[in-house]
Amino acid sequence: MSQVVVIVPPPLRKFVSGKTHVSVEAATVRQALAAFASDSDALRGYIFDQDEGLRPFVRVFVGGKPATIRPDCEEPIGDGAEMTILLALAGG
């Protein structure tokens, strides 16, 4: 397992006591997301859909590069990696 730093966007900080960064242990990007959301069902529901897929408005970057997150593809994540979660905004 690797130590990963998750950079938390402002809309998700309410789920992690206002923290801007959260450290988790994981071997893959999907595991890092699951570990990040493990303490809050509401946060988990915000990131993952009912089939455990990533919601369409959620984007994840590792080291500044887009991460692949599909049920058939587990992208490994290295020790000390920074994972950024971005949320698409909609409105009108």
PDB file with one MODEL, atoms N, CA, C and O in Angstrom:
MODEL        1
ATOM      1  N   MET A   1       0.837  -1.185   0.000  1.00  0.00           N
ATOM      2  CA  MET A   1       0.000   0.000   0.000  1.00  0.00           C
ATOM      3  C   MET A   1       0.882   1.249   0.000  1.00  0.00           C
ATOM      4  O   MET A   1       1.972   1.267   0.571  1.00  0.00           O
ATOM      5  N   SER A   2       0.386   2.266  -0.643  1.00  0.00           N
ATOM      6  CA  SER A   2       1.092   3.540  -0.733  1.00  0.00           C
ATOM      7  C   SER A   2       0.367   4.598   0.082  1.00  0.00           C
ATOM      8  O   SER A   2      -0.852   4.544   0.247  1.00  0.00           O
ATOM      9  N   GLN A   3       1.111   5.538   0.579  1.00  0.00           N
ATOM     10  CA  GLN A   3       0.536   6.693   1.256  1.00  0.00           C
ATOM     11  C   GLN A   3       0.210   7.723   0.186  1.00  0.00           C
ATOM     12  O   GLN A   3       1.092   8.128  -0.570  1.00  0.00           O
ATOM     13  N   VAL A   4      -1.039   8.149   0.114  1.00  0.00           N
ATOM     14  CA  VAL A   4      -1.521   9.063  -0.917  1.00  0.00           C
ATOM     15  C   VAL A   4      -2.146  10.278  -0.244  1.00  0.00           C
ATOM     16  O   VAL A   4      -2.861  10.142   0.749  1.00  0.00           O
ATOM     17  N   VAL A   5      -1.879  11.462  -0.779  1.00  0.00           N
ATOM     18  CA  VAL A   5      -2.481  12.691  -0.276  1.00  0.00           C
ATOM     19  C   VAL A   5      -3.607  13.084  -1.229  1.00  0.00           C
ATOM     20  O   VAL A   5      -3.378  13.312  -2.417  1.00  0.00           O
ATOM     21  N   VAL A   6      -4.814  13.161  -0.699  1.00  0.00           N
ATOM     22  CA  VAL A   6      -5.977  13.577  -1.482  1.00  0.00           C
ATOM     23  C   VAL A   6      -6.182  15.065  -1.260  1.00  0.00           C
ATOM     24  O   VAL A   6      -6.332  15.518  -0.125  1.00  0.00           O
ATOM     25  N   ILE A   7      -6.187  15.827  -2.352  1.00  0.00           N
ATOM     26  CA  ILE A   7      -6.464  17.258  -2.281  1.00  0.00           C
ATOM     27  C   ILE A   7      -7.974  17.412  -2.418  1.00  0.00           C
ATOM     28  O   ILE A   7      -8.559  17.036  -3.434  1.00  0.00           O
ATOM     29  N   VAL A   8      -8.593  17.968  -1.387  1.00  0.00           N
ATOM     30  CA  VAL A   8     -10.049  18.002  -1.273  1.00  0.00           C
ATOM     31  C   VAL A   8     -10.591  19.326  -1.825  1.00  0.00           C
ATOM     32  O   VAL A   8     -10.187  20.396  -1.369  1.00  0.00           O
ATOM     33  N   PRO A   9     -11.503  19.261  -2.804  1.00  0.00           N
ATOM     34  CA  PRO A   9     -12.092  20.498  -3.327  1.00  0.00           C
ATOM     35  C   PRO A   9     -13.074  21.100  -2.313  1.00  0.00           C
ATOM     36  O   PRO A   9     -13.626  20.375  -1.485  1.00  0.00           O
ATOM     37  N   PRO A  10     -13.293  22.411  -2.371  1.00  0.00           N
ATOM     38  CA  PRO A  10     -14.177  23.066  -1.396  1.00  0.00           C
ATOM     39  C   PRO A  10     -15.540  22.405  -1.201  1.00  0.00           C
ATOM     40  O   PRO A  10     -15.973  22.298  -0.054  1.00  0.00           O
ATOM     41  N   PRO A  11     -16.251  21.951  -2.244  1.00  0.00           N
ATOM     42  CA  PRO A  11     -17.570  21.363  -1.997  1.00  0.00           C
ATOM     43  C   PRO A  11     -17.548  20.067  -1.174  1.00  0.00           C
ATOM     44  O   PRO A  11     -18.564  19.694  -0.589  1.00  0.00           O
ATOM     45  N   LEU A  12     -16.408  19.385  -1.125  1.00  0.00           N
ATOM     46  CA  LEU A  12     -16.326  18.123  -0.379  1.00  0.00           C
ATOM     47  C   LEU A  12     -15.752  18.289   1.025  1.00  0.00           C
ATOM     48  O   LEU A  12     -15.765  17.343   1.813  1.00  0.00           O
ATOM     49  N   ARG A  13     -15.262  19.451   1.337  1.00  0.00           N
ATOM     50  CA  ARG A  13     -14.617  19.661   2.641  1.00  0.00           C
ATOM     51  C   ARG A  13     -15.583  19.512   3.806  1.00  0.00           C
ATOM     52  O   ARG A  13     -15.169  19.163   4.911  1.00  0.00           O
ATOM     53  N   LYS A  14     -16.855  19.771   3.575  1.00  0.00           N
ATOM     54  CA  LYS A  14     -17.839  19.614   4.660  1.00  0.00           C
ATOM     55  C   LYS A  14     -17.925  18.169   5.141  1.00  0.00           C
ATOM     56  O   LYS A  14     -18.346  17.916   6.270  1.00  0.00           O
ATOM     57  N   PHE A  15     -17.529  17.219   4.295  1.00  0.00           N
ATOM     58  CA  PHE A  15     -17.567  15.801   4.661  1.00  0.00           C
ATOM     59  C   PHE A  15     -16.321  15.358   5.437  1.00  0.00           C
ATOM     60  O   PHE A  15     -16.316  14.288   6.045  1.00  0.00           O
ATOM     61  N   VAL A  16     -15.251  16.191   5.414  1.00  0.00           N
ATOM     62  CA  VAL A  16     -13.990  15.812   6.064  1.00  0.00           C
ATOM     63  C   VAL A  16     -13.539  16.890   7.050  1.00  0.00           C
ATOM     64  O   VAL A  16     -12.354  17.208   7.143  1.00  0.00           O
ATOM     65  N   SER A  17     -14.493  17.437   7.774  1.00  0.00           N
ATOM     66  CA  SER A  17     -14.220  18.433   8.827  1.00  0.00           C
ATOM     67  C   SER A  17     -13.441  19.640   8.324  1.00  0.00           C
ATOM     68  O   SER A  17     -12.623  20.199   9.054  1.00  0.00           O
ATOM     69  N   GLY A  18     -13.687  20.041   7.090  1.00  0.00           N
ATOM     70  CA  GLY A  18     -13.054  21.237   6.546  1.00  0.00           C
ATOM     71  C   GLY A  18     -11.624  21.062   6.076  1.00  0.00           C
ATOM     72  O   GLY A  18     -10.988  22.037   5.675  1.00  0.00           O
ATOM     73  N   LYS A  19     -11.108  19.857   6.113  1.00  0.00           N
ATOM     74  CA  LYS A  19      -9.711  19.626   5.711  1.00  0.00           C
ATOM     75  C   LYS A  19      -9.524  19.887   4.214  1.00  0.00           C
ATOM     76  O   LYS A  19     -10.415  19.629   3.404  1.00  0.00           O
ATOM     77  N   THR A  20      -8.343  20.404   3.872  1.00  0.00           N
ATOM     78  CA  THR A  20      -8.004  20.643   2.469  1.00  0.00           C
ATOM     79  C   THR A  20      -7.206  19.480   1.883  1.00  0.00           C
ATOM     80  O   THR A  20      -7.155  19.306   0.665  1.00  0.00           O
ATOM     81  N   HIS A  21      -6.584  18.684   2.756  1.00  0.00           N
ATOM     82  CA  HIS A  21      -5.800  17.518   2.353  1.00  0.00           C
ATOM     83  C   HIS A  21      -6.107  16.372   3.314  1.00  0.00           C
ATOM     84  O   HIS A  21      -6.241  16.578   4.521  1.00  0.00           O
ATOM     85  N   VAL A  22      -6.215  15.168   2.767  1.00  0.00           N
ATOM     86  CA  VAL A  22      -6.456  13.984   3.586  1.00  0.00           C
ATOM     87  C   VAL A  22      -5.497  12.898   3.110  1.00  0.00           C
ATOM     88  O   VAL A  22      -5.381  12.659   1.908  1.00  0.00           O
ATOM     89  N   SER A  23      -4.815  12.245   4.033  1.00  0.00           N
ATOM     90  CA  SER A  23      -3.911  11.143   3.685  1.00  0.00           C
ATOM     91  C   SER A  23      -4.640   9.810   3.807  1.00  0.00           C
ATOM     92  O   SER A  23      -5.355   9.568   4.779  1.00  0.00           O
ATOM     93  N   VAL A  24      -4.451   8.948   2.808  1.00  0.00           N
ATOM     94  CA  VAL A  24      -5.037   7.609   2.813  1.00  0.00           C
ATOM     95  C   VAL A  24      -3.979   6.614   2.352  1.00  0.00           C
ATOM     96  O   VAL A  24      -2.969   6.990   1.757  1.00  0.00           O
ATOM     97  N   GLU A  25      -4.227   5.347   2.634  1.00  0.00           N
ATOM     98  CA  GLU A  25      -3.362   4.279   2.133  1.00  0.00           C
ATOM     99  C   GLU A  25      -4.118   3.512   1.069  1.00  0.00           C
ATOM    100  O   GLU A  25      -5.262   3.107   1.275  1.00  0.00           O
ATOM    101  N   ALA A  26      -3.464   3.311  -0.086  1.00  0.00           N
ATOM    102  CA  ALA A  26      -4.120   2.625  -1.194  1.00  0.00           C
ATOM    103  C   ALA A  26      -3.074   2.163  -2.199  1.00  0.00           C
ATOM    104  O   ALA A  26      -1.971   2.706  -2.266  1.00  0.00           O
ATOM    105  N   ALA A  27      -3.441   1.152  -2.979  1.00  0.00           N
ATOM    106  CA  ALA A  27      -2.571   0.654  -4.042  1.00  0.00           C
ATOM    107  C   ALA A  27      -3.029   1.136  -5.417  1.00  0.00           C
ATOM    108  O   ALA A  27      -2.244   1.154  -6.365  1.00  0.00           O
ATOM    109  N   THR A  28      -4.309   1.531  -5.524  1.00  0.00           N
ATOM    110  CA  THR A  28      -4.848   1.991  -6.800  1.00  0.00           C
ATOM    111  C   THR A  28      -5.620   3.294  -6.588  1.00  0.00           C
ATOM    112  O   THR A  28      -5.944   3.666  -5.460  1.00  0.00           O
ATOM    113  N   VAL A  29      -5.902   3.966  -7.681  1.00  0.00           N
ATOM    114  CA  VAL A  29      -6.668   5.210  -7.612  1.00  0.00           C
ATOM    115  C   VAL A  29      -8.059   4.937  -7.043  1.00  0.00           C
ATOM    116  O   VAL A  29      -8.533   5.684  -6.187  1.00  0.00           O
ATOM    117  N   ARG A  30      -8.709   3.885  -7.507  1.00  0.00           N
ATOM    118  CA  ARG A  30     -10.050   3.552  -7.005  1.00  0.00           C
ATOM    119  C   ARG A  30     -10.009   3.267  -5.500  1.00  0.00           C
ATOM    120  O   ARG A  30     -10.898   3.705  -4.770  1.00  0.00           O
ATOM    121  N   GLN A  31      -9.001   2.548  -5.033  1.00  0.00           N
ATOM    122  CA  GLN A  31      -8.876   2.264  -3.608  1.00  0.00           C
ATOM    123  C   GLN A  31      -8.659   3.553  -2.813  1.00  0.00           C
ATOM    124  O   GLN A  31      -9.180   3.699  -1.708  1.00  0.00           O
ATOM    125  N   ALA A  32      -7.894   4.482  -3.377  1.00  0.00           N
ATOM    126  CA  ALA A  32      -7.655   5.763  -2.702  1.00  0.00           C
ATOM    127  C   ALA A  32      -8.963   6.536  -2.569  1.00  0.00           C
ATOM    128  O   ALA A  32      -9.236   7.117  -1.519  1.00  0.00           O
ATOM    129  N   LEU A  33      -9.771   6.547  -3.625  1.00  0.00           N
ATOM    130  CA  LEU A  33     -11.076   7.216  -3.548  1.00  0.00           C
ATOM    131  C   LEU A  33     -11.983   6.547  -2.528  1.00  0.00           C
ATOM    132  O   LEU A  33     -12.659   7.224  -1.754  1.00  0.00           O
ATOM    133  N   ALA A  34     -11.997   5.221  -2.526  1.00  0.00           N
ATOM    134  CA  ALA A  34     -12.836   4.481  -1.573  1.00  0.00           C
ATOM    135  C   ALA A  34     -12.380   4.745  -0.143  1.00  0.00           C
ATOM    136  O   ALA A  34     -13.213   4.926   0.746  1.00  0.00           O
ATOM    137  N   ALA A  35     -11.067   4.770   0.090  1.00  0.00           N
ATOM    138  CA  ALA A  35     -10.547   5.048   1.432  1.00  0.00           C
ATOM    139  C   ALA A  35     -10.891   6.472   1.855  1.00  0.00           C
ATOM    140  O   ALA A  35     -11.245   6.711   3.009  1.00  0.00           O
ATOM    141  N   PHE A  36     -10.787   7.411   0.926  1.00  0.00           N
ATOM    142  CA  PHE A  36     -11.122   8.805   1.208  1.00  0.00           C
ATOM    143  C   PHE A  36     -12.586   8.936   1.638  1.00  0.00           C
ATOM    144  O   PHE A  36     -12.900   9.704   2.547  1.00  0.00           O
ATOM    145  N   ALA A  37     -13.468   8.195   0.993  1.00  0.00           N
ATOM    146  CA  ALA A  37     -14.907   8.295   1.257  1.00  0.00           C
ATOM    147  C   ALA A  37     -15.411   7.302   2.300  1.00  0.00           C
ATOM    148  O   ALA A  37     -16.612   7.252   2.565  1.00  0.00           O
ATOM    149  N   SER A  38     -14.531   6.519   2.889  1.00  0.00           N
ATOM    150  CA  SER A  38     -14.956   5.416   3.751  1.00  0.00           C
ATOM    151  C   SER A  38     -15.670   5.845   5.033  1.00  0.00           C
ATOM    152  O   SER A  38     -16.457   5.071   5.576  1.00  0.00           O
ATOM    153  N   ASP A  39     -15.419   7.048   5.525  1.00  0.00           N
ATOM    154  CA  ASP A  39     -16.027   7.475   6.785  1.00  0.00           C
ATOM    155  C   ASP A  39     -17.368   8.183   6.626  1.00  0.00           C
ATOM    156  O   ASP A  39     -17.993   8.561   7.617  1.00  0.00           O
ATOM    157  N   SER A  40     -17.814   8.363   5.379  1.00  0.00           N
ATOM    158  CA  SER A  40     -19.046   9.114   5.157  1.00  0.00           C
ATOM    159  C   SER A  40     -19.847   8.524   3.998  1.00  0.00           C
ATOM    160  O   SER A  40     -19.409   8.552   2.847  1.00  0.00           O
ATOM    161  N   ASP A  41     -21.018   7.994   4.316  1.00  0.00           N
ATOM    162  CA  ASP A  41     -21.897   7.482   3.261  1.00  0.00           C
ATOM    163  C   ASP A  41     -22.305   8.597   2.304  1.00  0.00           C
ATOM    164  O   ASP A  41     -22.447   8.369   1.103  1.00  0.00           O
ATOM    165  N   ALA A  42     -22.493   9.796   2.835  1.00  0.00           N
ATOM    166  CA  ALA A  42     -22.877  10.925   1.988  1.00  0.00           C
ATOM    167  C   ALA A  42     -21.758  11.260   1.001  1.00  0.00           C
ATOM    168  O   ALA A  42     -22.020  11.506  -0.177  1.00  0.00           O
ATOM    169  N   LEU A  43     -20.527  11.269   1.475  1.00  0.00           N
ATOM    170  CA  LEU A  43     -19.387  11.544   0.590  1.00  0.00           C
ATOM    171  C   LEU A  43     -19.241  10.439  -0.439  1.00  0.00           C
ATOM    172  O   LEU A  43     -19.005  10.712  -1.616  1.00  0.00           O
ATOM    173  N   ARG A  44     -19.378   9.199  -0.008  1.00  0.00           N
ATOM    174  CA  ARG A  44     -19.292   8.065  -0.929  1.00  0.00           C
ATOM    175  C   ARG A  44     -20.345   8.197  -2.033  1.00  0.00           C
ATOM    176  O   ARG A  44     -20.052   7.960  -3.205  1.00  0.00           O
ATOM    177  N   GLY A  45     -21.563   8.573  -1.660  1.00  0.00           N
ATOM    178  CA  GLY A  45     -22.636   8.760  -2.624  1.00  0.00           C
ATOM    179  C   GLY A  45     -22.399   9.942  -3.555  1.00  0.00           C
ATOM    180  O   GLY A  45     -22.931   9.977  -4.665  1.00  0.00           O
ATOM    181  N   TYR A  46     -21.617  10.892  -3.114  1.00  0.00           N
ATOM    182  CA  TYR A  46     -21.284  12.055  -3.930  1.00  0.00           C
ATOM    183  C   TYR A  46     -20.278  11.678  -5.012  1.00  0.00           C
ATOM    184  O   TYR A  46     -20.327  12.213  -6.120  1.00  0.00           O
ATOM    185  N   ILE A  47     -19.354  10.748  -4.694  1.00  0.00           N
ATOM    186  CA  ILE A  47     -18.282  10.365  -5.621  1.00  0.00           C
ATOM    187  C   ILE A  47     -18.680   9.184  -6.499  1.00  0.00           C
ATOM    188  O   ILE A  47     -18.430   9.190  -7.704  1.00  0.00           O
ATOM    189  N   PHE A  48     -19.305   8.163  -5.891  1.00  0.00           N
ATOM    190  CA  PHE A  48     -19.639   6.934  -6.608  1.00  0.00           C
ATOM    191  C   PHE A  48     -21.134   6.811  -6.835  1.00  0.00           C
ATOM    192  O   PHE A  48     -21.928   7.258  -6.007  1.00  0.00           O
ATOM    193  N   ASP A  49     -21.528   6.203  -7.961  1.00  0.00           N
ATOM    194  CA  ASP A  49     -22.944   5.923  -8.202  1.00  0.00           C
ATOM    195  C   ASP A  49     -23.313   4.587  -7.557  1.00  0.00           C
ATOM    196  O   ASP A  49     -22.475   3.969  -6.900  1.00  0.00           O
ATOM    197  N   GLN A  50     -24.549   4.139  -7.736  1.00  0.00           N
ATOM    198  CA  GLN A  50     -25.025   2.911  -7.096  1.00  0.00           C
ATOM    199  C   GLN A  50     -24.318   1.657  -7.605  1.00  0.00           C
ATOM    200  O   GLN A  50     -24.359   0.616  -6.949  1.00  0.00           O
ATOM    201  N   ASP A  51     -23.670   1.745  -8.765  1.00  0.00           N
ATOM    202  CA  ASP A  51     -22.925   0.602  -9.319  1.00  0.00           C
ATOM    203  C   ASP A  51     -21.432   0.692  -9.011  1.00  0.00           C
ATOM    204  O   ASP A  51     -20.628  -0.045  -9.583  1.00  0.00           O
ATOM    205  N   GLU A  52     -21.067   1.600  -8.103  1.00  0.00           N
ATOM    206  CA  GLU A  52     -19.674   1.831  -7.695  1.00  0.00           C
ATOM    207  C   GLU A  52     -18.815   2.433  -8.803  1.00  0.00           C
ATOM    208  O   GLU A  52     -17.586   2.392  -8.740  1.00  0.00           O
ATOM    209  N   GLY A  53     -19.473   2.990  -9.817  1.00  0.00           N
ATOM    210  CA  GLY A  53     -18.757   3.744 -10.842  1.00  0.00           C
ATOM    211  C   GLY A  53     -18.601   5.185 -10.394  1.00  0.00           C
ATOM    212  O   GLY A  53     -19.330   5.657  -9.522  1.00  0.00           O
ATOM    213  N   LEU A  54     -17.662   5.867 -10.984  1.00  0.00           N
ATOM    214  CA  LEU A  54     -17.454   7.271 -10.669  1.00  0.00           C
ATOM    215  C   LEU A  54     -18.593   8.099 -11.269  1.00  0.00           C
ATOM    216  O   LEU A  54     -18.973   7.887 -12.420  1.00  0.00           O
ATOM    217  N   ARG A  55     -19.125   9.020 -10.512  1.00  0.00           N
ATOM    218  CA  ARG A  55     -20.198   9.878 -11.034  1.00  0.00           C
ATOM    219  C   ARG A  55     -19.649  10.714 -12.198  1.00  0.00           C
ATOM    220  O   ARG A  55     -18.467  11.059 -12.208  1.00  0.00           O
ATOM    221  N   PRO A  56     -20.494  11.036 -13.166  1.00  0.00           N
ATOM    222  CA  PRO A  56     -20.035  11.728 -14.376  1.00  0.00           C
ATOM    223  C   PRO A  56     -19.407  13.104 -14.131  1.00  0.00           C
ATOM    224  O   PRO A  56     -18.590  13.553 -14.934  1.00  0.00           O
ATOM    225  N   PHE A  57     -19.770  13.772 -13.048  1.00  0.00           N
ATOM    226  CA  PHE A  57     -19.243  15.114 -12.791  1.00  0.00           C
ATOM    227  C   PHE A  57     -17.961  15.107 -11.964  1.00  0.00           C
ATOM    228  O   PHE A  57     -17.445  16.172 -11.626  1.00  0.00           O
ATOM    229  N   VAL A  58     -17.441  13.933 -11.635  1.00  0.00           N
ATOM    230  CA  VAL A  58     -16.222  13.822 -10.829  1.00  0.00           C
ATOM    231  C   VAL A  58     -15.038  13.482 -11.734  1.00  0.00           C
ATOM    232  O   VAL A  58     -15.105  12.540 -12.524  1.00  0.00           O
ATOM    233  N   ARG A  59     -13.964  14.244 -11.615  1.00  0.00           N
ATOM    234  CA  ARG A  59     -12.724  13.980 -12.345  1.00  0.00           C
ATOM    235  C   ARG A  59     -11.610  13.834 -11.320  1.00  0.00           C
ATOM    236  O   ARG A  59     -11.591  14.525 -10.301  1.00  0.00           O
ATOM    237  N   VAL A  60     -10.685  12.928 -11.601  1.00  0.00           N
ATOM    238  CA  VAL A  60      -9.581  12.665 -10.679  1.00  0.00           C
ATOM    239  C   VAL A  60      -8.266  12.793 -11.430  1.00  0.00           C
ATOM    240  O   VAL A  60      -8.120  12.303 -12.550  1.00  0.00           O
ATOM    241  N   PHE A  61      -7.315  13.459 -10.792  1.00  0.00           N
ATOM    242  CA  PHE A  61      -5.993  13.635 -11.366  1.00  0.00           C
ATOM    243  C   PHE A  61      -4.960  13.142 -10.355  1.00  0.00           C
ATOM    244  O   PHE A  61      -5.097  13.366  -9.152  1.00  0.00           O
ATOM    245  N   VAL A  62      -3.938  12.475 -10.851  1.00  0.00           N
ATOM    246  CA  VAL A  62      -2.835  12.020 -10.008  1.00  0.00           C
ATOM    247  C   VAL A  62      -1.567  12.653 -10.559  1.00  0.00           C
ATOM    248  O   VAL A  62      -1.192  12.432 -11.710  1.00  0.00           O
ATOM    249  N   GLY A  63      -0.917  13.443  -9.717  1.00  0.00           N
ATOM    250  CA  GLY A  63       0.282  14.137 -10.179  1.00  0.00           C
ATOM    251  C   GLY A  63      -0.009  15.072 -11.339  1.00  0.00           C
ATOM    252  O   GLY A  63       0.854  15.294 -12.188  1.00  0.00           O
ATOM    253  N   GLY A  64      -1.221  15.624 -11.384  1.00  0.00           N
ATOM    254  CA  GLY A  64      -1.588  16.560 -12.429  1.00  0.00           C
ATOM    255  C   GLY A  64      -2.071  15.938 -13.724  1.00  0.00           C
ATOM    256  O   GLY A  64      -2.430  16.653 -14.660  1.00  0.00           O
ATOM    257  N   LYS A  65      -2.084  14.611 -13.792  1.00  0.00           N
ATOM    258  CA  LYS A  65      -2.519  13.923 -15.010  1.00  0.00           C
ATOM    259  C   LYS A  65      -3.843  13.202 -14.762  1.00  0.00           C
ATOM    260  O   LYS A  65      -4.055  12.662 -13.677  1.00  0.00           O
ATOM    261  N   PRO A  66      -4.741  13.187 -15.761  1.00  0.00           N
ATOM    262  CA  PRO A  66      -6.028  12.500 -15.583  1.00  0.00           C
ATOM    263  C   PRO A  66      -5.829  11.026 -15.232  1.00  0.00           C
ATOM    264  O   PRO A  66      -5.001  10.339 -15.830  1.00  0.00           O
ATOM    265  N   ALA A  67      -6.590  10.560 -14.271  1.00  0.00           N
ATOM    266  CA  ALA A  67      -6.516   9.153 -13.849  1.00  0.00           C
ATOM    267  C   ALA A  67      -7.629   8.356 -14.522  1.00  0.00           C
ATOM    268  O   ALA A  67      -8.723   8.868 -14.763  1.00  0.00           O
ATOM    269  N   THR A  68      -7.331   7.106 -14.818  1.00  0.00           N
ATOM    270  CA  THR A  68      -8.319   6.198 -15.383  1.00  0.00           C
ATOM    271  C   THR A  68      -9.006   5.468 -14.237  1.00  0.00           C
ATOM    272  O   THR A  68      -8.355   4.825 -13.414  1.00  0.00           O
ATOM    273  N   ILE A  69     -10.325   5.577 -14.196  1.00  0.00           N
ATOM    274  CA  ILE A  69     -11.080   4.913 -13.138  1.00  0.00           C
ATOM    275  C   ILE A  69     -12.268   4.223 -13.784  1.00  0.00           C
ATOM    276  O   ILE A  69     -13.312   4.830 -14.025  1.00  0.00           O
ATOM    277  N   ARG A  70     -12.082   2.941 -14.057  1.00  0.00           N
ATOM    278  CA  ARG A  70     -13.148   2.123 -14.629  1.00  0.00           C
ATOM    279  C   ARG A  70     -13.153   0.801 -13.867  1.00  0.00           C
ATOM    280  O   ARG A  70     -12.124   0.388 -13.333  1.00  0.00           O
ATOM    281  N   PRO A  71     -14.302   0.141 -13.815  1.00  0.00           N
ATOM    282  CA  PRO A  71     -14.362  -1.139 -13.104  1.00  0.00           C
ATOM    283  C   PRO A  71     -13.380  -2.178 -13.660  1.00  0.00           C
ATOM    284  O   PRO A  71     -12.909  -3.038 -12.916  1.00  0.00           O
ATOM    285  N   ASP A  72     -13.070  -2.107 -14.946  1.00  0.00           N
ATOM    286  CA  ASP A  72     -12.181  -3.092 -15.565  1.00  0.00           C
ATOM    287  C   ASP A  72     -10.719  -2.642 -15.598  1.00  0.00           C
ATOM    288  O   ASP A  72      -9.875  -3.326 -16.177  1.00  0.00           O
ATOM    289  N   CYS A  73     -10.416  -1.497 -14.981  1.00  0.00           N
ATOM    290  CA  CYS A  73      -9.057  -0.957 -15.046  1.00  0.00           C
ATOM    291  C   CYS A  73      -8.687  -0.329 -13.711  1.00  0.00           C
ATOM    292  O   CYS A  73      -9.227   0.715 -13.346  1.00  0.00           O
ATOM    293  N   GLU A  74      -7.792  -0.943 -12.997  1.00  0.00           N
ATOM    294  CA  GLU A  74      -7.322  -0.428 -11.712  1.00  0.00           C
ATOM    295  C   GLU A  74      -5.960   0.236 -11.920  1.00  0.00           C
ATOM    296  O   GLU A  74      -4.944  -0.448 -12.034  1.00  0.00           O
ATOM    297  N   GLU A  75      -5.944   1.547 -11.967  1.00  0.00           N
ATOM    298  CA  GLU A  75      -4.690   2.273 -12.170  1.00  0.00           C
ATOM    299  C   GLU A  75      -3.905   2.317 -10.854  1.00  0.00           C
ATOM    300  O   GLU A  75      -4.421   2.793  -9.843  1.00  0.00           O
ATOM    301  N   PRO A  76      -2.653   1.819 -10.863  1.00  0.00           N
ATOM    302  CA  PRO A  76      -1.860   1.857  -9.634  1.00  0.00           C
ATOM    303  C   PRO A  76      -1.505   3.293  -9.252  1.00  0.00           C
ATOM    304  O   PRO A  76      -1.452   4.188 -10.096  1.00  0.00           O
ATOM    305  N   ILE A  77      -1.267   3.481  -7.970  1.00  0.00           N
ATOM    306  CA  ILE A  77      -0.892   4.808  -7.478  1.00  0.00           C
ATOM    307  C   ILE A  77       0.354   4.652  -6.614  1.00  0.00           C
ATOM    308  O   ILE A  77       0.436   3.743  -5.787  1.00  0.00           O
ATOM    309  N   GLY A  78       1.314   5.535  -6.807  1.00  0.00           N
ATOM    310  CA  GLY A  78       2.591   5.417  -6.123  1.00  0.00           C
ATOM    311  C   GLY A  78       2.611   6.079  -4.758  1.00  0.00           C
ATOM    312  O   GLY A  78       1.782   6.934  -4.446  1.00  0.00           O
ATOM    313  N   ASP A  79       3.568   5.668  -3.960  1.00  0.00           N
ATOM    314  CA  ASP A  79       3.739   6.221  -2.624  1.00  0.00           C
ATOM    315  C   ASP A  79       4.047   7.713  -2.725  1.00  0.00           C
ATOM    316  O   ASP A  79       4.893   8.127  -3.517  1.00  0.00           O
ATOM    317  N   GLY A  80       3.362   8.509  -1.926  1.00  0.00           N
ATOM    318  CA  GLY A  80       3.574   9.952  -1.906  1.00  0.00           C
ATOM    319  C   GLY A  80       2.835  10.698  -2.998  1.00  0.00           C
ATOM    320  O   GLY A  80       3.001  11.910  -3.133  1.00  0.00           O
ATOM    321  N   ALA A  81       2.023  10.006  -3.777  1.00  0.00           N
ATOM    322  CA  ALA A  81       1.291  10.660  -4.861  1.00  0.00           C
ATOM    323  C   ALA A  81       0.273  11.652  -4.323  1.00  0.00           C
ATOM    324  O   ALA A  81      -0.272  11.480  -3.233  1.00  0.00           O
ATOM    325  N   GLU A  82       0.028  12.696  -5.110  1.00  0.00           N
ATOM    326  CA  GLU A  82      -1.031  13.644  -4.803  1.00  0.00           C
ATOM    327  C   GLU A  82      -2.187  13.393  -5.757  1.00  0.00           C
ATOM    328  O   GLU A  82      -2.015  13.402  -6.976  1.00  0.00           O
ATOM    329  N   MET A  83      -3.355  13.172  -5.196  1.00  0.00           N
ATOM    330  CA  MET A  83      -4.551  12.907  -5.989  1.00  0.00           C
ATOM    331  C   MET A  83      -5.504  14.086  -5.792  1.00  0.00           C
ATOM    332  O   MET A  83      -5.870  14.424  -4.666  1.00  0.00           O
ATOM    333  N   THR A  84      -5.895  14.700  -6.897  1.00  0.00           N
ATOM    334  CA  THR A  84      -6.796  15.850  -6.858  1.00  0.00           C
ATOM    335  C   THR A  84      -8.162  15.418  -7.377  1.00  0.00           C
ATOM    336  O   THR A  84      -8.269  14.778  -8.423  1.00  0.00           O
ATOM    337  N   ILE A  85      -9.192  15.771  -6.640  1.00  0.00           N
ATOM    338  CA  ILE A  85     -10.574  15.508  -7.070  1.00  0.00           C
ATOM    339  C   ILE A  85     -11.157  16.838  -7.539  1.00  0.00           C
ATOM    340  O   ILE A  85     -11.147  17.830  -6.810  1.00  0.00           O
ATOM    341  N   LEU A  86     -11.665  16.836  -8.769  1.00  0.00           N
ATOM    342  CA  LEU A  86     -12.332  18.025  -9.296  1.00  0.00           C
ATOM    343  C   LEU A  86     -13.777  17.697  -9.589  1.00  0.00           C
ATOM    344  O   LEU A  86     -14.102  16.593 -10.026  1.00  0.00           O
ATOM    345  N   LEU A  87     -14.635  18.657  -9.345  1.00  0.00           N
ATOM    346  CA  LEU A  87     -16.067  18.480  -9.586  1.00  0.00           C
ATOM    347  C   LEU A  87     -16.505  19.451 -10.672  1.00  0.00           C
ATOM    348  O   LEU A  87     -16.215  20.646 -10.605  1.00  0.00           O
ATOM    349  N   ALA A  88     -17.206  18.928 -11.673  1.00  0.00           N
ATOM    350  CA  ALA A  88     -17.735  19.794 -12.718  1.00  0.00           C
ATOM    351  C   ALA A  88     -18.877  20.623 -12.134  1.00  0.00           C
ATOM    352  O   ALA A  88     -19.650  20.143 -11.305  1.00  0.00           O
ATOM    353  N   LEU A  89     -18.966  21.846 -12.570  1.00  0.00           N
ATOM    354  CA  LEU A  89     -20.025  22.735 -12.116  1.00  0.00           C
ATOM    355  C   LEU A  89     -21.050  22.891 -13.226  1.00  0.00           C
ATOM    356  O   LEU A  89     -20.706  22.955 -14.406  1.00  0.00           O
ATOM    357  N   ALA A  90     -22.289  22.950 -12.835  1.00  0.00           N
ATOM    358  CA  ALA A  90     -23.358  23.137 -13.809  1.00  0.00           C
ATOM    359  C   ALA A  90     -24.260  24.257 -13.324  1.00  0.00           C
ATOM    360  O   ALA A  90     -24.316  24.563 -12.133  1.00  0.00           O
ATOM    361  N   GLY A  91     -24.927  24.829 -14.219  1.00  0.00           N
ATOM    362  CA  GLY A  91     -25.831  25.895 -13.822  1.00  0.00           C
ATOM    363  C   GLY A  91     -26.408  26.560 -15.053  1.00  0.00           C
ATOM    364  O   GLY A  91     -26.120  26.184 -16.190  1.00  0.00           O
ATOM    365  N   GLY A  92     -27.191  27.510 -14.803  1.00  0.00           N
ATOM    366  CA  GLY A  92     -27.765  28.173 -15.960  1.00  0.00           C
ATOM    367  C   GLY A  92     -28.342  29.498 -15.616  1.00  0.00           C
ATOM    368  O   GLY A  92     -28.868  30.188 -16.489  1.00  0.00           O
TER     369      GLY A  92
ENDMDL
END
